[in-house]
Amino acid sequence: MKKILTVFILFVSIFGLCQKKWSLEDCIEYAKKNNLQIAQNTISKKIQDKNLEIAKREYLPVISGNFNNSINFGQAQYLGTNVRNDNFKNTINVGASVLLYNNRRLEKSVRKAEFEVEASQYDIISTQNNISVLIIQQYLTILLNKEKIKIFQSSFENAQKIYDRSKITTNAGTTSKTIEYESAAALSREKQNLKTAEIETEKSLFLLSQLLQMSNYKELDIEAINLSDNLENNIIEKDIWNITSAQPELKAAKSRINSAKLSTSILKTNYYPSITIQLGMNSFYNNLLNTKDKSSFLKQYSNNFVQEIGVSANIPIFNKGITKLQIEQSEINENLAKNNLDQQRQNVEQKIQKILFDMKSNFEIYSTAKENEKSAYLALDFAEKSFKAGLTSIYDVNVARNNYINAQSSLLQSKYSFIFSKKLLEFYENER
């Protein structure tokens, strides 16, 4: 009974998963939690979090203690006489040290670690954005392919009707065998187009499942989006600079510049002395093994108890010029970080500007494709009516139908290309 119940629950779970239709928002949120690239960045941030915690712990004192037992065997000369000096010794001490001054080295180390945490957080957001863009693109590709299936399915059904009618008329002797053969060839082409569209849809679902880290793409299906067939040219000029500055990759680059500057500042503290205070206490027990006069363990520890306090200064004088070279190296890293920021800004500006150009271009292509689709439909309608009236051949009908299908596909492609570029721009604008 338990086995039957387990199988039933498993079946219900699988069936429920199969029936779920994923929205675009569902896909993006799921990827943020499961995508491997995002997971990698999240792990890297955890490392930086620990580095920050370690840097903050440097403010705390260092406390240590040790415990020693030793037995010595030997002799010593005392007043011209050799005497045995066998003894057992027990020592214990506890000490603590606190850094008092190092030209704000600890403060700078903490601040540097904070900038690294900040940068790693922006890295996560940047990766999430990149994955989201890919998901948007793939999501729209699936919708596009599904629209193509509808077009090719309708065309296949029409081709099937023409072929069935041509067989009847050919068998009746009212049309030549050529018409049947041409109808069969047209039907075969439409069948192939339909199958290709189905395969492309399956392929795009697979690619989306990879982004989501889903093991079985056949369990994935998406919700349709209500997209108007009458797109408007509402493109306005955008403030590229503000959109660019808001992107996380630039914020990450700025944080790393600050981190690099602090690295240089930390190295410069090596020119300054460091002052440390030490606190400690110790005691010992010493037992001469060859004598009968033995003090008690606790009494000796009480009598030998010592407390101490001290201040030490470590003053750098000469370290082969290594500090100077390390600072110069760190300054080079600063310049690299600044150069990386300039590169990132240029790349983002180009990306945003390209989206704007694509929007304008895609809308013009869409407008032209819409007119072409209307013309191709009228041409097909005329060809079909002429064929029925015996004024033209089936070949002309097939040519007109192919032109109409191509016009429909081009219209769909331009439509989704425009929508994709528009959604991309909205996505990057929302980073403000």
N, C-alpha and C positions, 0 to 999 in steps of 0.2 A: 504493500500500500504506500509506504514511504517513497519507494522508487517511482511509482506512478505519479505521486504528488510532485516530486522533484522534477520529473520530465514535463509535467503540465506547467509548472511555474516557469521552467526554462523556455518552453514553447510560447507561453504568454509574453515573456520578456522579449524574446526574439521577434515575435509578431508585432509587439508594440513598437519596438525599435524600427522595424521595417516600415511601419505605418507613419512614423513621425516625419513630418515635412519641416525641414530646417529653414528658418528665415535667415536673411543676411546677418542680422544682429546675433542670432544663435551661433552661426558659424564663427564669427569674429570672437565672441566671448569664449567659445569652446577652445578655439585655437590659442587664446591667451593663457589658458590653463594647461594645455596639453602639447603644444608645439615644442619640438626638441630645441630649436634655436632659442626660443624664449626661455625654456628651462635652463639652458646653458648660461644665459645672461643672468638669470636669477641666482644660480649657484655662484657665479662670479661676484655678484653683489654681496652675498652672504660672507664671502671671504673678506671683502672690504669692510663689512660690518664688524668682523672679528678683529681686523687690523685697527679699527677705530677703538674698539674696546681695550685692546692691548695698549694702545697709545695713552688712553686715559688712566690705565692702571699704573703707568710709570710715575704718577704723582704719589702713589702709596709708598710707605717705607719698605725697605728690604729687611726682613727679620730671618735670622738663621741661628742655629745652635748646633753644638757638637758634644759628643760624649766619648771619652777615651779611657781605656784600661791598658796598663802595661806592666810587665814584670821584668826587672833587671837583675842580672847575676854578674858579680864581679867583685873586685877588691880595690881598696885605695890605701895610700900610705898616710898615716896620721901619727905625728911626733916620732918618726923613725920606725913606726910599727905598721905592718900590713894588716889591715882590718877588712873584713867582709862588708860589702855594700849591697847585699841582696835586698831588694825592695819591691813592693807592689804599689802602683800609683794609679789613682782614679781622678780624672779631671772632667769638669763640665763647665760650659760657658754658653751664654746667650747674648747675641748682639743685634743691633738694628742700625741702619744708616738711612739718612734722608738727604736728598739733594736740595740744597738751599739756593744755589745760583748757578745758571749756565746760559746766561743771556737769553732767557725765554725759549730755550730749546724744546722743552716739553710742550709748552703752549703752541709753538709752531708745528710740532709733530702731530698734535691733536687736530689742529686746523687743517693740515695737509691731508690727514686721514679722512676728515669730514668732506673735503673736496673730492677725494677719490670715491667715497660712498655716493656723493651727489652725482658724479659722472657715471657711475655704474647704474644708478637709477635711471638716468636719461638714456643709457644704452638699452635698458629693458624697454622703455617707451618707444625708442627708435625702432627696435626689432619688432615690437608689437605693431607699429605703424606699417612697416615694410610687409609683414605677414598679412595685415589687414588689406593693404592695397592689392596684394596677390589674390586674396580671397574675393575681393570685390570684382576683380578682373575675371577670375574663374567662374564666379557665380553668374555674372552677366553672359559669359561664354556658354554656359549651360543653357540659360534662357534663350540665347540666340540659336543654339543648335536645336532646341525643342521647337522653336518657331519654324526652323527650316524643315523639321520633320513634318509639321503640319502642311507646309507648302508642297513638299514632295509627295506626301500621302495623298493630297487632293489631286495633284498632277498624275500620280500613279492610277488613281481611281478613274480619272477622265480617260487616260490612255487605255485602261482596261475596257471601258465602255466602247471606245472607238474600235479597239481590236475585236471585241465581241460582235459589234455591228458589221465590221468589215468581213468577218467570217461568214455571217449570214448572207450578206449581199454577194460575196464571192461564190458561195455555194448555190445561191439562187441564179448566178450568172449575170447579175446586173452590174458588177464591177470586176475589174481584172484581178488576177492573183497577185499582181504587184502591190496593190493597195493593202492586201492582207499581210504581205511580207514586210512592208514599210510600217504598218501598224504594230506588228510583232516586234520589230526592231525598236520602235519608239517605246513600247511597253517595257522592253528589256532595259532600256536606258533609264526610264523612270524608276524601275525596280532597283537598279544599281544606285541611283541617286538617293533613294529612300534608305537603302541599307547603309550607304556611306554616312548619311546624316545620323542614323541610329548609332553607328560605331563611334562617330565623333562626339555624340552626346555621352556615351558610356565612357569614352576617354576623358572628357572634361570632368565627369563625376569622379573618376579615379584620381585625377590631379587634385581636385578639391579635397578628397579624402586624405591624400598625402599631406596636404597643408594642415588638416585637422588631426593628423596622426591616428586615423581610423584604420583598422585592420582589414575591413571588408567594405569596399566601395559600393557593393550591390545593396547594402543596407541603407545607403544614403539617397535621399531625395530632397528637393528644395521647393520652397514656396514660390509661386509666381508673383511677379511684381507688376502692378497695374501701370503700364507705360503708355503714354498717349502716342497716337500715330501722327499727331500734329505738333511737332516740336517748335518752340518759339526761339527766335534769335534774341535772347535776353542777355547776351554777353556784354559785360561792362568792364572797363579797365580796372585792374586791381593794384593795390599797393604792394608790389613785389617785396620791397624791403621789410615791411612789417610781417608779412607772411613768412618770409625767410627767417627772420630773427626769432620767430616763435618755435621753430622746429627743434626737436630734442637733440639731434646730432650736433647742432651748433652750441646748444647749452652744455652738452657733454664736453665739447672741445674747449669752451671757455673755462669750465671747471678744471680741466687738465692743465690749462695754462696757469691757473692760480696754484695748482698743486706743484707744478714745475718751479714756479717762483719761490714757493716755500721750501722746496728741496734745496735750492741755492742758499736761501736764508739760513736754513738749518746747518748746512755745511760751514757757513761763515762763523757760526758759534764756536767752531773748533779753534778759532784764533783767541778765544777768551778763556780765562780760567774757570774751572768748575769747583764749587765749594760744597763740601759734604759734612754733615754732623753725624758722629757715631756715638751710640749709646751701648753699654754692655755691662755684664756682670758675670763673674766666674768664681769658682772655688775648686779645691782639690783635697784629696785624701792621700797620705803617704804612709805606708806601713813598712818599717824595716823588719825583714823577715828573721834576722839573726838576733834580735833583742826581745826581751820580755816586756819592756816598757812600751805598751801599745795604747795609743789614744783611741777613743771610740770614733767610729765612722762619722756620726752626726756631729760630734764635738769638733773634730777637725774641719768639717765643712763649714761649721759656724764660725770658727776662729779664722779660717782662711778666706772667708767671703770678701770679695772685692767688687766695687762698682766703679765704672769709669765713664767719662764723657770726653769727647774730643772733636775737634774740627780740623778737617784736612782740605788742602787746596791743591788741585792739579793744574799746573801752569804749563801750557804748551810753549816750548822754546824752538825746537827744530825737529821736523818729521820728514826730512828729505824733500820738502816742497810738494808733498802729496796733496795736502789740503788745497793749495793753490790750483793744482791740476784738476782736482775733483770739482772745485767751484767753476772752473772754465768749462769742464765737461757738462756740468749741470746747466750752465748758461746756454750751451749749444742745444741741450734738450728743451730749454725754454723756447728757443727760436724754432725748433722743430714743431713744438706744440702750437706756436703762433702760425706757422706755415700750414699746419693741418687745419686750423680754424679757417684760414683764407681759402683753402681748397674746399672745405665743407661748404662754406658760404657760396662759393662759385658754383659748386655742383647743385646745391639746392636752388639757387637763383635760376640756373639753366633748366632744372626740372620744372619749376613753377612756370617759367616763361614758355617752355615747350608745351605744357598743358594748355595754356592760353592760346597758343598758336594752333594746337590740335583741335581745340574747341571751335575756333573760327573756321578752320579748314574742313573739319568734319561736318559742320552745319551747312557749308556750301555744297559739299559732296552729297549730303542728305537731301538738300533742296533740289539739286539736279537729278538725283536718283528717283525722287518722288515724281518728277515730271516724266522721266523715262519710263517709270512703271505704269503711269497712266497711258502713255502712248503705246507701250507694248501690249497693254490690256485691250485697247481699242483695235490694234492691229490683229490680235488673236481673235477677237470677237468677229471682225470682218472676215478673216480667213475661214473661220468655222462656218459662218453663214454662207460664204461663197462656195465652200466645199459641199454643203448640204444642197445648194442650188446647182451643183455640178459645174461651177464656173472656175474652179481651181482644183489642184491635186492635194492628196494627203501629205505630200512632201511639204507643200507651202504651209499647211496647218502645223506640221511638226516643227518647222523652222520658227513659225510665229510663237508656238508654245514654248520652245526652248528659249527664245528671246524674252518671253514674259517671265519664265522661271528665273532666268539670270537677272532680270530687272528687279524681281521680288527679292532675290538673295542680296543684290547690291544695296537695295533700299534697307533691308534688315541690317546688313553689316554697317552701313553708314549711320543708321539710327542708334545702334548699340555702341558704336565707337564714340559718337557724340555724348551719349549718356554716360559712358565710362569716364571720359575726360571731364565732364561736368561734375560727376561724383568725386573724382580725384581732387579737383579744385576745392570743393566743399569740405572734403576730408582735411586737407592741409590748412584751410582757413579756420577750421574748428580747433586747431592747435593753439590759437591765441589764448 
